[in-house]
Amino acid sequence: MYSPTFTITQYILSYIVKCELALERIRTTPLPDTYFTEVYEKLRAEDIDKLGELIGSSIGYSKALQIQRGKVLPTGKAKDRILTNYRSVQDFINVYTASSFYRPSSELMIHLNKLLGKSLVEEWEIGKLRTFSEKPNDIHDNWYKLRDFFPNLKPKRHLDELFLWINTPKNVPHKLIQLAVLLYEIMDKAPFNALNQITAITTISILAKEYGYNHRNLIPFAKAINQISEEIISAFKICKSKKDLTIFIETLLYSLALTSTEVSTLIKNTYDNRVKKYSKLNESLNPRQVKILETMEKERRITRHDYSKLMGVSFMTAFRDLQELLDMKYIQQKGVGRGTYYILSEKIKADETNKPKVGKTLRTFD
């Protein structure tokens, strides 16, 4: 059986604990569907944006958000197409379970590689494991030069042995350690004809979800790897020379701990500042009215025309909704005639003013 060399250091244990704690907060913080969708969209758009940076096809957050919303066609430029394919793979990850699709295996990786390479590389290159005399296609891959030469190694057999080690239920290290080892092996072997780097990232993402370390596919793995893009290459080279994966595992788990904590903080803040704050309002207001109160915290003022446009309702419906908010003293009316606009009332502002102020602290992962 495959048996990598590494040492479980205090750093590795610390990062695993931080991941576990962050994921527990994510799992146990209840977000209604509306708020969850907003958080998910933000995290996935950030992930697409950072993947673009990682593979040398930077597009910016605004374009990434359009891709996440499905507003960029997959038939466009090649650098857009790989990102639209990546976004489509996330839909597969969302519904994936080992019991209903491929179990964690080389077959699963081949399937992911096919989805990522659709309409992007030649048909004969998609979902194919290369022989080690063949040079992999370097399109959208900044890791392909790191690969080593293994003339006697059979890529499928090697991956099968690796997944046998991962799937063994007893006497194996923590799953996050195994995912780090898997990433190292894909960087080292580059087993596919094309798109090894993105296939590696999507593979550890989907396996993390299967093993409970990517709850509802919220953890942006491409973002996590991009923020250590230089460090992970340095760690790879050191481990390669020492034939010991400890530093590589530490580097990846550091970033995963940091990213998981950021996600848990985002979800907790969303719950505290929006769900808890407006939970009582939901009993007396319709969803449009709750939504506009949230919007007014940012925009400060709105008109009836704004309300009608934002909520997609008629002018009369906007008038009735706003009049109800006025009657319940959630908003105030200012101006006259066409200059009429609405602002939050002192009743809402007081809730914000009376909140305890919390100083910002810098969190480190030593």
C-alpha positions in Angstrom: 0.0 0.0 0.0 1.1 3.6 -0.7 2.9 5.0 2.3 4.1 8.6 2.3 6.8 10.0 4.6 5.9 12.8 6.9 5.8 13.8 10.6 2.7 15.0 12.4 4.0 18.2 13.9 2.4 20.6 16.4 1.7 23.0 13.5 -0.2 20.3 11.6 -2.3 19.4 14.7 -3.0 23.1 15.4 -4.2 23.8 11.9 -6.4 20.7 11.9 -8.0 21.8 15.2 -8.6 25.3 13.7 -10.2 23.7 10.6 -12.4 21.5 12.8 -13.6 24.4 15.0 -14.3 26.6 12.0 -16.2 23.9 10.2 -18.2 23.1 13.3 -19.3 26.8 13.5 -20.2 26.7 9.8 -22.3 23.6 10.2 -24.1 24.8 13.4 -24.9 28.4 12.3 -28.4 28.3 10.6 -28.8 30.6 7.6 -32.2 30.8 5.8 -32.0 30.0 2.1 -31.9 33.6 1.0 -28.9 34.5 3.1 -27.1 31.2 2.4 -27.5 31.8 -1.3 -25.9 35.3 -1.0 -23.0 33.9 1.1 -22.5 31.0 -1.3 -22.5 33.3 -4.3 -19.9 35.6 -2.8 -17.6 32.8 -1.8 -17.9 31.0 -5.1 -17.3 34.2 -7.0 -14.1 34.9 -4.9 -13.0 31.4 -5.6 -13.4 31.8 -9.4 -11.6 35.2 -9.2 -8.6 33.7 -7.3 -8.5 30.6 -9.5 -8.1 33.0 -12.4 -5.1 34.7 -10.7 -3.6 31.3 -9.8 -3.6 30.0 -13.4 -2.5 33.4 -15.0 -6.0 34.3 -16.3 -7.0 37.1 -13.9 -10.5 38.5 -14.6 -11.4 40.4 -11.4 -14.2 39.9 -8.9 -16.9 41.6 -11.0 -16.4 39.3 -14.0 -16.1 36.3 -11.6 -19.5 37.2 -10.1 -21.0 37.3 -13.6 -19.6 33.9 -14.3 -21.0 32.5 -11.0 -24.4 33.9 -11.9 -24.3 32.2 -15.2 -24.2 35.4 -17.2 -21.0 34.6 -19.1 -21.4 32.1 -21.9 -19.1 29.1 -22.0 -18.5 29.6 -25.7 -16.4 32.8 -25.2 -12.7 33.4 -24.8 -10.5 30.4 -23.7 -9.6 32.1 -20.3 -13.3 32.6 -19.6 -14.2 29.1 -20.7 -12.0 27.4 -18.2 -13.6 29.5 -15.5 -17.1 28.8 -16.7 -16.2 25.1 -16.8 -14.9 25.4 -13.2 -18.1 27.0 -12.2 -20.1 24.1 -13.8 -18.0 21.6 -11.9 -19.1 23.3 -8.7 -22.6 22.3 -9.5 -21.4 18.7 -9.8 -19.6 19.0 -6.4 -22.8 20.3 -4.8 -24.7 17.1 -5.6 -21.8 14.6 -5.4 -21.9 11.7 -3.0 -19.7 8.6 -3.2 -22.8 6.4 -2.8 -24.5 7.8 -5.9 -21.5 8.6 -8.2 -18.0 7.4 -8.5 -16.4 6.7 -5.2 -13.1 8.5 -4.5 -10.9 7.1 -7.2 -9.0 7.7 -10.4 -12.3 7.4 -12.3 -13.7 10.3 -10.3 -10.6 12.4 -11.2 -11.0 11.4 -14.9 -14.6 12.6 -14.8 -13.6 15.9 -13.3 -10.9 16.4 -15.9 -13.5 15.8 -18.6 -15.8 18.4 -17.2 -13.1 20.9 -16.8 -11.7 20.4 -20.3 -15.0 20.4 -22.2 -14.7 22.6 -25.4 -11.3 23.8 -24.1 -8.7 21.3 -25.2 -8.6 18.7 -28.0 -11.1 15.8 -27.5 -8.3 13.2 -27.3 -6.7 15.1 -24.4 -9.7 15.2 -22.2 -10.0 12.7 -19.4 -6.8 10.9 -20.5 -4.0 9.7 -18.3 -0.7 10.3 -20.0 2.3 8.1 -20.4 5.3 9.6 -18.7 7.2 10.1 -22.0 4.5 12.6 -23.0 4.7 16.2 -22.0 1.4 17.5 -20.5 -0.4 20.4 -22.1 0.5 23.5 -20.2 -2.7 25.4 -20.8 -4.0 27.0 -17.6 -1.3 25.1 -15.6 1.4 26.8 -13.6 2.5 23.6 -11.9 3.4 21.5 -14.9 7.1 22.3 -14.8 7.3 20.9 -11.3 6.5 17.3 -12.5 9.1 14.7 -12.2 10.0 12.0 -14.7 8.9 8.4 -13.8 9.6 6.1 -16.8 8.4 3.0 -15.0 5.4 4.4 -13.2 1.8 3.6 -14.4 -0.3 6.6 -13.7 -3.6 4.7 -13.1 -2.1 2.1 -10.9 -0.3 4.8 -8.9 -3.6 6.7 -8.4 -5.5 3.6 -7.5 -2.9 2.8 -4.8 -3.2 6.3 -3.5 -6.9 6.2 -3.3 -6.8 2.8 -1.7 -4.7 4.4 1.0 -7.2 7.3 1.3 -10.2 5.0 1.4 -8.8 2.6 4.0 -10.8 3.1 7.2 -8.2 2.2 9.8 -4.7 3.2 10.8 -4.5 6.2 8.4 -3.8 9.9 9.1 -6.4 12.6 9.3 -8.3 13.2 6.0 -7.0 16.7 5.7 -3.4 15.3 5.8 -4.4 12.7 3.1 -5.8 15.5 0.9 -2.5 17.4 1.2 -0.6 14.3 0.2 -3.0 13.8 -2.8 -2.3 17.4 -3.9 1.4 16.8 -3.6 1.2 13.6 -5.7 -0.7 15.3 -8.5 1.8 18.1 -8.6 4.6 15.6 -8.7 3.2 13.2 -11.2 1.0 15.4 -13.4 -1.0 12.3 -14.5 -3.3 13.9 -17.1 -2.6 15.1 -20.6 -4.1 18.5 -19.6 -5.4 20.6 -16.8 -3.6 18.8 -14.0 -3.5 21.9 -11.7 -7.3 22.6 -11.8 -8.1 18.9 -11.7 -6.0 18.7 -8.5 -7.9 21.6 -6.8 -11.3 20.3 -7.7 -10.4 16.8 -6.6 -9.4 17.8 -3.1 -12.4 20.1 -3.0 -14.9 17.3 -3.8 -13.2 14.8 -1.5 -13.2 17.4 1.3 -17.0 17.7 0.9 -17.4 14.0 0.9 -15.4 13.6 4.1 -17.1 16.5 5.9 -14.5 19.2 5.5 -16.2 21.3 2.8 -19.7 21.8 4.2 -22.2 22.5 1.4 -19.2 23.4 -0.8 -18.6 26.7 1.0 -14.8 26.5 1.3 -13.0 28.2 -1.6 -10.1 25.8 -2.2 -8.7 27.8 -5.2 -8.6 30.9 -3.1 -6.9 29.0 -0.3 -4.2 27.7 -2.6 -3.8 31.0 -4.4 -2.9 32.9 -1.2 0.0 30.5 -0.7 0.8 30.1 -4.4 4.5 30.9 -4.0 4.9 29.2 -0.6 3.3 25.9 -1.8 5.8 25.7 -4.7 8.7 26.3 -2.3 7.4 23.7 0.1 7.0 21.2 -2.8 10.6 21.7 -3.8 11.9 21.3 -0.3 9.8 18.2 0.3 10.9 16.8 -3.0 14.6 17.1 -2.1 14.1 15.7 1.4 11.7 13.0 0.4 9.5 14.1 3.3 6.1 15.8 2.9 5.8 17.5 6.3 6.4 21.1 5.2 4.1 20.8 2.2 1.3 19.4 4.5 1.9 22.3 7.0 1.7 24.9 4.3 -1.5 23.7 2.8 -3.3 23.1 6.2 -2.2 26.6 7.3 -4.1 28.1 4.4 -7.1 25.9 4.8 -7.3 26.8 8.5 -7.2 30.5 7.6 -9.7 30.2 4.8 -12.1 28.0 6.9 -12.0 30.6 9.7 -12.7 33.4 7.3 -15.8 31.5 6.0 -17.0 30.8 9.5 -16.6 34.5 10.4 -18.6 35.5 7.3 -21.4 33.1 8.1 -21.5 34.1 11.8 -21.5 37.8 11.0 -24.3 37.3 8.5 -26.3 35.4 11.1 -25.7 38.0 13.8 -26.2 41.2 11.7 -29.0 40.0 9.5 -30.8 36.8 10.6 -31.0 37.6 14.3 -31.6 41.3 13.8 -34.6 40.8 11.4 -36.0 37.6 12.9 -38.7 39.5 14.8 -39.6 41.6 11.8 -40.3 38.5 9.7 -43.4 38.0 11.8 -45.0 41.3 10.8 -43.4 42.1 7.4 -43.3 40.4 4.0 -40.0 39.3 2.5 -39.8 42.4 0.3 -40.1 44.7 3.3 -37.4 42.9 5.2 -35.2 43.0 2.2 -35.6 46.8 1.7 -34.8 47.5 5.3 -31.5 45.6 4.8 -30.9 47.6 1.6 -31.6 50.9 3.3 -28.8 50.2 5.8 -26.4 50.5 2.9 -28.2 52.9 0.5 -29.6 55.1 3.3 -32.5 56.4 1.2 -34.9 55.1 -1.4 -37.8 56.3 -3.5 -41.0 54.5 -4.5 -39.4 54.1 -7.9 -36.3 52.5 -6.4 -38.5 50.1 -4.4 -40.6 49.1 -7.5 -37.4 48.5 -9.5 -35.5 46.6 -6.8 -38.4 44.4 -5.8 -39.9 43.9 -9.3 -43.3 45.1 -8.2 -45.8 47.6 -9.4 -45.8 51.2 -8.3 -49.0 50.6 -6.2 -47.5 47.6 -4.5 -44.4 49.6 -3.7 -46.7 52.4 -2.3 -48.6 49.9 0.0 -45.4 48.2 1.2 -43.8 51.5 2.1 -47.0 52.8 3.7 -47.1 49.8 6.0 -43.4 50.4 7.0 -44.3 54.0 7.7 -47.3 53.0 9.8 -45.1 50.6 11.9 -42.5 53.4 12.2 -39.7 51.4 10.6 -39.0 54.2 8.1 -39.5 57.9 7.8 -40.8 59.9 4.8 -38.8 63.0 3.7 -39.5 65.5 0.9 -42.7 66.1 -1.0 -44.1 65.3 -4.4 -41.6 63.8 -6.8 -38.9 64.5 -4.3 -40.3 62.1 -1.7 -37.9 59.6 -0.4 -37.6 57.3 2.6 -35.0 56.7 5.3 -34.7 54.3 8.2 -36.4 55.5 11.3 -34.8 56.1 14.6 -36.4 52.9 15.8 -34.1 50.9 13.5 -31.0 53.1 13.9 -31.2 52.8 17.7 -30.7 49.1 17.4 -27.4 49.7 15.6 -26.3 52.5 17.9 -26.9 50.4 21.0 -24.8 47.4 19.8 -21.6 46.9 21.8 -18.5 48.0 19.9 -16.0 45.2 19.3 -12.4 46.1 18.6 -10.7 44.4 15.7 -8.0 41.9 16.5 -5.4 40.4 14.3 -5.7 36.6 14.2 -2.6 34.6 13.5 -1.9 31.0 12.8 1.5 30.3 14.4 
